């Protein structure tokens, strides 16, 4: 099996966020980063070239290979701000009903602008996600 390309790097998170050209997306990224840092108590790290992650957890895939992945993270993609909710988005249906305008994948929320969602609900979602991950996995 191929090795994961998305690993923690020494790249500067501040430089990555500061390089975001869209001013609103840059502000939104800074707010999301603050929420995630508060929830995890961890400093941000770049994971690969595009993901800002906080903390980490360890899991074993079905082939028995161990991996490290961010406890929670985000990426300011061109189309939307991608927020990685590692326990899976569907586990938070009650909060999602109150969140606002978003799209989602299995473990990802796609938000055009932070103003499209209720920031208090987003913060609760981040906090609950981190709590579930810490309960289910060995984290750091």
N, C-alpha and C positions, 0 to 999 in steps of 0.2 A: 504494500500500500504506500502511496506517495505521502511524503511528509507535508504537514500543513504549512502554507506560506504565511498565514496570518499569525505572527508571533510578536511578543513585545519587543520594541526596538528602543534605541536611545534617542530617536528623533524628538525634536522639541514640539510639544503639544501647543505651546503658546505661538510658536512660529507657524504651525499648521493652521491654527484658528485665525491668526492675524493675516494669513495669506488668502482667506476667503474673500473673494471680490465683492459679492453681494453684501451690502452693509447690513440689511435686515437679517440675513442668514447668519452673519457673523455675530450679531447681538444675540440671536436665538441660540446659537452654539454655546456662547458664553453662559447664558442662563441655564441651559440643560447641563452643562459641565458643572456649574455650581450646585445644582440639585443632586447630581450624581456623587459629587465629592462629599456633600453633606450626608447623603444616605449611606455611603460606604466608609467614610472616614479615611479614604485613600486618595492619593494624588493620581492625576491622570497620567496615562502612558499611551504612546502610539502603539497600535497593534497593526503591523504591516504599514502601508503608506496612507490608509484612508480612515481607519477606525480609531476613535479615542475611547479607551477602556479604563475602567476603574476596578481595582481589586482583580482577583482571578479565582477560578475554581478548577478542580481537576475532575475529569471524567474518563471512563473507559468505554471505548466504542464496542460494537458487536464483534469486532475481530480481536478484542482483547488489548488494543493499543491505548495507552494513556495519553491524554491531551490536556493542555492548559488553555483556558479561554477566559476572556474578560467576564467578570461577575455581572457587569452591566456596561453598556457603551452606546456610542452613537457615531454617525458619520454624516457630515453635511454634504450630501450628494447633490448633483445638479438639479434633479427633479423635485427632491424633497429631503427633509431632515429625517434620516433613518435612525430610529431609537430601538436598540436591541434589548428585548425583554426576554431573558434567557429561560425562565420557566415555561414560556409559551404564552402568547397573547390571549388565547381562549380561556385561560385560567382566571382572567380578570374581567369577565363579562359585566359584572355590576359596575365597576369603575369605568369601563369602556362606554357604557350607556350614558355616562355623565361627562365624558371627555370632550366631545365636540366633533369637529370635522377631521377625519383621518382615513387612511386605508391601512390594511394590514396583511402580513404574511403570517407564517407559523410563529415566529419569534421576533417579528419586526413590526413596528409602527412606522408609517410614512406620514409625515406632517409637512404640509407646504410652508406654513408659518406658525410659530408658537402662538400667535394671536388667534389662530383658528381653534384652539383648544383652551379648556379651563386649566390654568397653570397649577392651581391647587390640586386638581384631580391628577394632573401629570406627576406632580411631586409625590402624591400618595401612591400612584402606580409604580413609580421608581422605588419608593421605600418598601412597598409590599413585595416587589420582585426581588429585591436584595434580601429581605427577610426569608423568603421561601428558598432562595438559593443557599443561604447560609445554613438553613435547617436541613437541606437535602444533600449538600456536598461539602467536601473538605475545601475550605476557602482560605484565601489570604488577602 
